[in-house]
Amino acid sequence: MTISPDHDYRLLIGGEWVSASGGYEVRNPATEQVVGVAPNASVAEAEAACAAARTAQKGWAATPMAERCALLARVADIMDAQRDELLPVVQAETGATMRTAKTMQVGQAGARFRYYARPVDNLVPLPPAVMPTTALAPGGIVGAVEHRAPVGVVACFAAYNVPITNMAGKIAPALAMGNTVVVKPPVQDPLGTILLARAFEEAGFPAGVVNVVVADTVEAAEAITTSPDVDMISFTGSTAVGCRIAEVAGRSMKRLLLELGGKGAAIVFDDADVKTVVANVSSTWTFHSGQICTSPTRLLVHRSKYDEVVAKMAGMAGHLKVGDPLERDTVLGPVITGAHRDRVEGYVRSAIDEGANAVAGGDRPDLDTGFYVAPTLLADATNDMKASREEIFGPVIVAMPFDDDDEAVAIANDSPYGLFSYVFGGDTGRAMHVAKQLECGNVGINTLQRNHEAAFGGFKYSGVGRDGGQWGLHAYSEMQSILWS
């Protein structure tokens, strides 16, 4: 579709497209021009969406899983057919390079719906147990199954970096397991999610199974997280917001799935292949301007290779084009907003003030419009610097040396976060030994590649719960044990 700032974006509540009581502008981070006006829901509209999801949930749960999954497959087909309409809007509102928008935004979102469109047995058999006679019951052989029952109504909150992909990874397994959803897109780039919701209508989903509420106010968001009609909250975003959600949702014992911030450590041993290290760690610069929670943003290098790795990383940074994300040779597009650019630059300044050396970047790119940050490498950092301890969510890497494995592990674990870290070395046995000592939910050895069947989530302030692959079906279901003699 041709992007039109005047397109009529609406809320989806109970099967009806509703004009919101207000609206706000969504701007392209590269051009600073208006992409569209998002509907700005009131508290009452947010509450109505939760109520609609509650009304629809029992009927949806009673629908055979094969039928639910067939509808998910139809959504994936519709997304494929409407790709050329969806792609320009998603690219414009996120500021992603066209390569990222095609592969990691629109394409990956459709793939997630197709993945969860495969019916599974929701009864998991357990081995029989021979039980002795007790005061409770006579002895005998006791059989059991685990029944994966729907949680109920799930509120889905996605992050702004890959909004429709992230949202698809929540909506698809939730719907497959018989839950209904209230979808709350990110404030910064909600338009693609609204367009995605058309596919549910076209696929033939019953009214109220999928509801979309867009709002830029805390009040509307908390109306969802505190609603008595909501049973579970699935949130991806900042740790600060995740902690607030946990606080307010805990009052009514809602199920939580929280995927929060990261401060990934990349440990580089003395026997590591430097070319592999540079190619992988530079992803903090080359993928979506560092706006990714799994980025290796702390570069911990054995002292014997520290100077070499830093020099080659700095050299690479100078060859990465920053600019218009629609140009084929652009590597770094903008970050999401001007306020976020200021935040990222503040971290760089603080690190330099604390003694780090900006061997690459450190200055704002000379571009007339757009919220751009240069790929930045802060050498000779220490782990107590603000830039080393807090998630920057931009194209900034801090580098520091270590002398032995124990020191590397201690530095890596000295963080409030524990989402995704990495180990690079020629001795993979040594790498595995160290990986198991790292306090994080995921560890890559000599790669940043993902296995989509692996459970995904974090330790410490990086979150609560796991999803991904078949684990996503567990995440959006309640385990009910059924026993018989």
C-alpha positions as CSV (number, residue, x, y, z in Angstrom):
1,M,0.0,0.0,0.0
2,T,1.1,3.6,-0.5
3,I,1.8,5.1,2.9
4,S,-0.8,7.8,3.7
5,P,-0.6,9.9,6.8
6,D,-4.4,10.2,6.5
7,H,-5.1,6.4,6.6
8,D,-7.9,5.7,9.1
9,Y,-6.4,3.5,11.7
10,R,-8.8,2.1,14.3
11,L,-9.1,-0.1,17.3
12,L,-10.4,-3.7,17.0
13,I,-12.8,-4.5,19.9
14,G,-15.2,-7.4,19.9
15,G,-15.0,-7.8,16.2
16,E,-15.7,-4.2,15.4
17,W,-13.3,-1.6,14.1
18,V,-13.8,1.3,16.5
19,S,-12.7,5.0,16.1
20,A,-10.8,5.9,19.2
21,S,-11.6,8.9,21.3
22,G,-8.3,10.5,20.4
23,G,-5.1,10.0,18.3
24,Y,-1.4,10.7,18.1
25,E,1.2,11.0,15.3
26,V,3.6,8.2,14.5
27,R,6.8,9.5,12.9
28,N,9.3,7.9,10.6
29,P,12.6,7.9,12.6
30,A,14.6,8.4,9.4
31,T,12.7,11.3,7.8
32,E,10.8,12.6,10.9
33,Q,7.7,12.8,8.8
34,V,4.3,11.5,9.9
35,V,3.6,7.9,8.9
36,G,0.1,7.9,10.3
37,V,-2.1,8.9,13.1
38,A,-2.6,6.1,15.6
39,P,-5.9,5.7,17.5
40,N,-5.4,6.6,21.1
41,A,-7.7,4.5,23.3
42,S,-9.3,5.6,26.4
43,V,-9.4,3.6,29.6
44,A,-13.0,2.7,28.8
45,E,-12.0,1.4,25.4
46,A,-9.2,-0.7,26.9
47,E,-11.6,-2.2,29.4
48,A,-14.1,-2.9,26.6
49,A,-11.5,-4.9,24.7
50,C,-10.7,-7.0,27.8
51,A,-14.4,-7.7,28.3
52,A,-14.8,-8.7,24.7
53,A,-11.9,-11.1,25.0
54,R,-13.5,-12.6,28.1
55,T,-16.8,-13.1,26.4
56,A,-15.2,-14.9,23.5
57,Q,-12.8,-17.1,25.4
58,K,-14.9,-20.1,26.4
59,G,-16.2,-20.6,22.8
60,W,-12.7,-20.3,21.4
61,A,-11.3,-22.8,23.9
62,A,-14.1,-25.2,22.9
63,T,-13.1,-25.0,19.3
64,P,-11.0,-28.0,18.3
65,M,-7.3,-27.2,18.1
66,A,-7.2,-28.3,14.5
67,E,-9.7,-25.7,13.6
68,R,-7.9,-23.0,15.6
69,C,-4.6,-23.9,13.9
70,A,-6.2,-23.9,10.5
71,L,-7.2,-20.3,11.1
72,L,-3.6,-19.4,12.1
73,A,-2.4,-21.0,8.9
74,R,-4.8,-18.8,7.0
75,V,-3.4,-15.7,8.7
76,A,0.1,-16.7,7.6
77,D,-1.2,-17.1,4.0
78,I,-3.0,-13.7,4.1
79,M,0.2,-12.0,5.5
80,D,2.1,-13.5,2.6
81,A,-0.4,-12.1,0.1
82,Q,-0.5,-8.7,1.7
83,R,3.3,-8.5,2.3
84,D,3.8,-5.6,-0.2
85,E,1.1,-3.6,1.6
86,L,2.4,-4.2,5.1
87,L,6.1,-3.9,4.4
88,P,6.3,-0.1,3.7
89,V,4.3,0.8,6.8
90,V,6.4,-1.4,9.1
91,Q,9.6,-0.1,7.6
92,A,8.6,3.5,7.8
93,E,7.4,3.4,11.4
94,T,10.3,1.4,12.8
95,G,13.1,3.0,10.7
96,A,14.6,-0.4,10.0
97,T,16.7,-1.0,7.0
98,M,14.8,-2.6,4.1
99,R,16.7,-5.8,4.6
100,T,15.7,-6.0,8.3
101,A,12.1,-5.1,7.5
102,K,11.8,-7.8,4.9
103,T,13.5,-10.6,6.7
104,M,13.1,-10.0,10.4
105,Q,9.9,-8.0,10.5
106,V,7.2,-9.0,8.0
107,G,8.7,-12.3,6.8
108,Q,9.5,-13.6,10.3
109,A,6.0,-12.6,11.7
110,G,4.3,-14.8,9.0
111,A,6.6,-17.6,9.8
112,R,5.7,-17.6,13.4
113,F,2.0,-17.9,12.6
114,R,2.7,-20.8,10.3
115,Y,4.9,-22.5,13.0
116,Y,2.1,-22.5,15.6
117,A,-0.5,-23.6,13.0
118,R,0.5,-27.2,13.7
119,P,-2.0,-29.0,16.1
120,V,-0.4,-30.8,19.0
121,D,-1.9,-33.2,21.6
122,N,-2.7,-31.2,24.7
123,L,-2.6,-34.4,26.8
124,V,0.9,-35.4,27.9
125,P,1.0,-39.0,29.3
126,L,3.0,-39.8,32.4
127,P,4.4,-43.2,33.5
128,P,2.1,-45.1,35.9
129,A,3.2,-45.0,39.6
130,V,2.8,-47.8,42.1
131,M,1.6,-46.2,45.3
132,P,1.4,-47.8,48.8
133,T,-1.7,-47.6,51.0
134,T,-1.8,-44.5,53.0
135,A,-4.3,-42.7,55.3
136,L,-5.6,-40.9,52.3
137,A,-6.2,-43.8,49.9
138,P,-5.7,-47.5,49.3
139,G,-2.6,-48.6,47.4
140,G,-2.6,-49.3,43.7
141,I,-1.3,-48.3,40.3
142,V,-2.0,-44.7,39.6
143,G,-2.1,-43.3,36.1
144,A,-1.8,-39.7,35.2
145,V,-1.7,-37.2,32.3
146,E,-0.8,-33.5,32.1
147,H,-3.6,-31.6,30.5
148,R,-2.4,-28.3,28.9
149,A,-5.4,-26.1,29.5
150,P,-5.8,-22.5,28.2
151,V,-4.9,-19.7,30.7
152,G,-7.9,-17.6,29.5
153,V,-7.4,-14.0,28.3
154,V,-3.9,-13.0,27.5
155,A,-2.7,-9.4,27.2
156,C,0.1,-9.1,24.7
157,F,2.5,-6.2,24.9
158,A,5.3,-6.1,22.2
159,A,8.6,-4.2,22.0
160,Y,9.1,-1.5,19.5
161,N,12.2,-2.9,17.8
162,V,10.5,-5.8,15.9
163,P,6.8,-5.1,16.8
164,I,4.8,-7.4,14.5
165,T,7.4,-10.2,14.8
166,N,7.4,-10.0,18.5
167,M,3.7,-9.8,18.7
168,A,3.2,-12.8,16.4
169,G,5.4,-14.8,18.8
170,K,2.8,-14.0,21.5
171,I,-0.5,-14.1,19.6
172,A,0.1,-17.3,17.7
173,P,0.9,-19.8,20.6
174,A,-1.7,-18.1,22.8
175,L,-4.5,-18.6,20.2
176,A,-3.3,-22.1,19.4
177,M,-3.8,-23.1,23.0
178,G,-7.3,-21.7,23.2
179,N,-6.7,-18.3,24.8
180,T,-8.2,-15.1,23.5
181,V,-6.0,-12.0,23.3
182,V,-5.9,-8.2,23.9
183,V,-3.1,-6.9,21.8
184,K,-1.3,-3.7,22.9
185,P,1.2,-2.6,20.3
186,P,4.2,-0.4,21.2
187,V,3.5,3.3,21.4
188,Q,6.3,4.2,19.0
189,D,5.2,2.0,16.0
190,P,1.7,0.5,16.4
191,L,0.5,0.9,12.8
192,G,1.8,-2.4,11.4
193,T,0.1,-4.3,14.2
194,I,-3.3,-2.7,13.3
195,L,-2.8,-3.7,9.7
196,L,-1.9,-7.2,10.8
197,A,-5.2,-7.4,12.7
198,R,-7.0,-7.3,9.3
199,A,-5.7,-10.8,8.6
200,F,-7.6,-12.2,11.6
201,E,-10.8,-10.7,10.4
202,E,-10.2,-11.9,6.8
203,A,-9.2,-15.4,8.0
204,G,-12.6,-15.8,9.8
205,F,-11.7,-15.6,13.5
206,P,-14.7,-15.2,15.8
207,A,-15.4,-11.8,17.1
208,G,-13.6,-10.9,20.3
209,V,-10.9,-13.6,19.9
210,V,-8.3,-10.9,18.9
211,N,-8.7,-7.4,20.1
212,V,-6.3,-4.5,19.4
213,V,-5.9,-1.5,21.7
214,V,-3.5,1.3,20.9
215,A,-2.7,4.0,23.4
216,D,0.1,6.2,24.5
217,T,-1.0,6.6,28.1
218,V,0.0,4.7,31.2
219,E,-3.7,4.8,32.4
220,A,-4.9,2.8,29.3
221,A,-2.1,0.3,29.6
222,E,-2.7,-0.3,33.3
223,A,-6.4,-0.7,32.6
224,I,-5.4,-3.8,30.7
225,T,-2.8,-5.1,33.2
226,T,-5.1,-4.7,36.1
227,S,-8.4,-5.8,34.4
228,P,-10.2,-8.6,36.1
229,D,-10.9,-10.0,32.7
230,V,-7.2,-10.6,32.0
231,D,-5.6,-13.8,33.2
232,M,-2.1,-13.5,31.8
233,I,0.3,-10.7,30.7
234,S,3.0,-11.4,28.1
235,F,5.3,-8.4,27.9
236,T,8.5,-7.7,26.0
237,G,10.2,-4.4,26.8
238,S,12.2,-2.5,29.3
239,T,13.0,-3.9,32.8
240,A,11.5,-0.8,34.5
241,V,8.1,-1.3,32.8
242,G,8.3,-5.1,33.4
243,C,8.8,-4.5,37.1
244,R,5.8,-2.2,37.2
245,I,3.7,-4.8,35.4
246,A,4.8,-7.5,37.9
247,E,3.9,-5.2,40.8
248,V,0.4,-4.3,39.6
249,A,-0.4,-7.7,38.1
250,G,0.8,-9.6,41.2
251,R,-2.1,-8.1,43.2
252,S,-4.5,-10.4,41.3
253,M,-2.1,-13.3,40.7
254,K,-2.0,-13.0,37.0
255,R,0.3,-15.3,35.0
256,L,3.4,-13.4,33.8
257,L,5.7,-13.9,30.9
258,L,8.2,-11.1,30.9
259,E,11.1,-10.8,28.4
260,L,13.0,-7.8,29.5
261,G,16.4,-6.0,29.1
262,G,19.8,-7.5,28.3
263,K,23.4,-6.6,28.7
264,G,25.0,-9.5,26.9
265,A,28.7,-10.3,27.5
266,A,30.9,-11.7,24.7
267,I,33.8,-13.5,26.2
268,V,36.7,-13.9,23.8
269,F,39.4,-16.4,24.8
270,D,43.0,-16.3,23.8
271,D,42.4,-19.1,21.3
272,A,39.4,-17.5,19.6
273,D,39.2,-16.8,15.9
274,V,39.3,-13.0,15.7
275,K,37.5,-12.9,12.4
276,T,34.6,-14.8,13.9
277,V,34.5,-12.5,16.9
278,V,34.4,-9.3,14.8
279,A,31.7,-10.7,12.5
280,N,29.5,-11.7,15.3
281,V,30.0,-9.0,17.9
282,S,29.6,-6.3,15.3
283,S,25.9,-7.3,15.0
284,T,25.3,-4.8,17.8
285,W,26.0,-2.2,15.0
286,T,24.8,-4.0,11.9
287,F,21.4,-5.3,13.1
288,H,18.7,-2.6,13.6
289,S,21.1,-0.1,15.0
290,G,21.7,-2.1,18.2
291,Q,18.1,-2.1,19.2
292,I,18.0,-5.7,20.1
293,C,18.0,-7.2,23.6
294,T,20.3,-10.1,22.7
295,S,23.2,-7.9,21.5
296,P,26.7,-8.7,22.7
297,T,27.2,-5.2,24.1
298,R,29.9,-6.0,26.6
299,L,33.1,-7.2,24.8
300,L,35.3,-9.1,27.3
301,V,38.6,-10.0,25.6
302,H,41.6,-12.0,26.9
303,R,44.4,-9.5,27.4
304,S,46.6,-11.3,24.9
305,K,44.1,-10.5,22.1
306,Y,42.5,-7.3,23.5
307,D,44.4,-4.8,21.3
308,E,43.9,-6.8,18.1
309,V,40.2,-7.3,18.6
310,V,39.6,-3.7,19.6
311,A,41.6,-2.4,16.5
312,K,39.7,-4.7,14.1
313,M,36.3,-3.8,15.6
314,A,37.2,-0.1,15.4
315,G,38.3,-0.5,11.8
316,M,35.1,-2.2,10.8
317,A,33.0,0.5,12.4
318,G,34.5,3.0,10.0
319,H,33.2,1.1,7.0
320,L,29.6,0.8,8.1
321,K,27.3,3.3,6.3
322,V,24.9,5.2,8.5
323,G,22.0,6.8,6.7
324,D,18.8,6.3,4.7
325,P,17.4,2.8,5.5
326,L,15.8,2.6,2.1
327,E,19.3,2.7,0.4
328,R,20.7,-0.8,-0.3
329,D,24.1,-0.1,1.1
330,T,22.9,1.4,4.3
331,V,23.9,-0.7,7.4
332,L,22.8,1.5,10.2
333,G,19.4,3.3,10.1
334,P,18.1,5.5,12.8
335,V,17.1,4.6,16.4
336,I,13.4,4.9,17.1
337,T,13.0,8.5,18.4
338,G,14.9,11.7,19.1
339,A,14.5,11.1,22.8
340,H,16.1,7.7,22.5
341,R,19.0,9.1,20.5
342,D,19.6,11.6,23.3
343,R,19.5,8.8,25.8
344,V,22.1,6.7,23.9
345,E,24.4,9.7,23.5
346,G,24.1,10.3,27.2
347,Y,25.5,6.9,27.9
348,V,28.4,7.5,25.5
349,R,29.3,10.8,27.2
350,S,29.1,9.3,30.7
351,A,31.5,6.5,29.7
352,I,34.0,9.0,28.3
353,D,33.7,11.1,31.4
354,E,34.4,8.0,33.5
355,G,37.6,7.2,31.5
356,A,36.6,5.1,28.5
357,N,38.0,5.9,25.1
358,A,35.8,6.2,22.1
359,V,37.9,4.4,19.5
360,A,35.0,4.4,17.1
361,G,32.0,6.7,16.9
362,G,31.1,8.9,19.8
363,D,29.9,11.8,17.6
364,R,26.5,12.3,16.0
365,P,26.5,11.5,12.3
366,D,26.3,14.6,10.1
367,L,22.8,14.0,8.6
368,D,20.1,16.7,8.2
369,T,17.2,14.6,9.4
370,G,16.7,11.4,11.3
371,F,17.6,10.0,14.7
372,Y,21.0,8.5,13.9
373,V,23.7,7.3,16.2
374,A,27.2,6.3,14.9
375,P,28.5,2.7,15.6
376,T,30.4,3.3,18.8
377,L,33.2,1.3,20.5
378,L,34.2,2.4,24.0
379,A,37.5,0.8,24.8
380,D,39.2,0.5,28.2
381,A,35.9,0.5,29.9
382,T,35.3,-1.0,33.4
383,N,32.3,-3.0,34.5
384,D,31.3,-0.4,37.1
385,M,30.6,2.3,34.5
386,K,27.0,3.3,33.8
387,A,27.4,2.3,30.2
388,S,28.6,-1.1,31.2
389,R,25.8,-1.8,33.7
390,E,22.6,-0.4,32.0
391,E,21.0,-1.5,28.8
392,I,21.7,1.2,26.1
393,F,19.6,-0.4,23.3
394,G,21.7,1.3,20.6
395,P,24.8,0.7,18.5
396,V,27.3,1.0,21.4
397,I,29.7,-1.6,22.6
398,V,32.0,-1.4,25.7
399,A,35.2,-3.3,25.7
400,M,37.4,-4.5,28.6
401,P,40.2,-7.0,29.1
402,F,40.4,-10.0,31.4
403,D,43.3,-12.2,32.4
404,D,41.8,-15.7,33.1
405,D,38.6,-17.6,32.8
406,D,37.4,-17.0,36.3
407,E,37.8,-13.3,35.9
408,A,35.8,-13.4,32.6
409,V,33.0,-15.3,34.3
410,A,33.0,-12.9,37.3
411,I,32.8,-9.8,35.0
412,A,30.1,-11.3,32.8
413,N,28.0,-12.3,35.9
414,D,28.4,-8.9,37.6
415,S,25.3,-7.5,36.0
416,P,21.7,-7.1,36.9
417,Y,20.8,-8.7,33.6
418,G,21.0,-12.3,32.3
419,L,19.4,-12.7,28.9
420,F,22.0,-13.7,26.3
421,S,25.8,-14.0,26.5
422,Y,28.4,-15.5,24.2
423,V,31.7,-17.4,24.4
424,F,34.3,-17.4,21.6
425,G,37.2,-19.9,21.7
426,G,38.8,-22.7,19.8
427,D,38.4,-25.2,22.7
428,T,34.7,-25.8,22.7
429,G,34.9,-28.0,25.8
430,R,36.4,-25.0,27.6
431,A,33.7,-22.8,26.1
432,M,30.9,-25.1,27.3
433,H,32.4,-25.3,30.8
434,V,32.3,-21.5,31.0
435,A,28.9,-21.2,29.3
436,K,27.4,-23.3,32.1
437,Q,28.7,-20.9,34.7
438,L,27.1,-17.8,33.1
439,E,24.0,-16.5,34.9
440,C,21.9,-16.0,31.8
441,G,19.1,-17.8,30.1
442,N,20.9,-18.2,26.7
443,V,24.5,-18.7,25.7
444,G,25.9,-18.8,22.2
445,I,29.2,-20.6,21.6
446,N,31.1,-19.1,18.6
447,T,27.8,-17.9,17.1
448,L,25.0,-15.4,17.4
449,Q,22.7,-17.8,15.5
450,R,19.4,-18.8,17.1
451,N,17.8,-22.3,17.4
452,H,14.1,-21.5,17.4
453,E,13.2,-24.7,19.2
454,A,15.3,-23.6,22.2
455,A,13.6,-22.0,25.2
456,F,14.0,-18.3,25.3
457,G,14.1,-16.1,28.4
458,G,16.3,-14.5,31.0
459,F,17.7,-14.8,34.5
460,K,17.6,-12.0,37.1
461,Y,16.2,-8.7,35.8
462,S,16.0,-10.0,32.2
463,G,12.7,-11.6,32.9
464,V,10.3,-14.3,34.1
465,G,9.3,-17.4,32.1
466,R,10.3,-19.0,28.8
467,D,8.8,-19.2,25.3
468,G,10.0,-20.0,21.8
469,G,9.4,-23.2,19.8
470,Q,7.2,-25.7,21.6
471,W,8.0,-23.9,24.9
472,G,5.6,-21.2,23.7
473,L,2.7,-23.6,23.9
474,H,3.6,-24.4,27.5
475,A,4.0,-20.7,28.3
476,Y,0.4,-20.0,27.2
477,S,-1.2,-22.9,29.0
478,E,-1.9,-24.1,32.5
479,M,-0.7,-27.6,33.4
480,Q,-3.6,-29.6,34.9
481,S,-2.7,-33.0,36.4
482,I,-5.4,-35.6,36.0
483,L,-5.0,-38.9,37.9
484,W,-6.8,-42.1,38.2
485,S,-6.5,-45.5,39.9
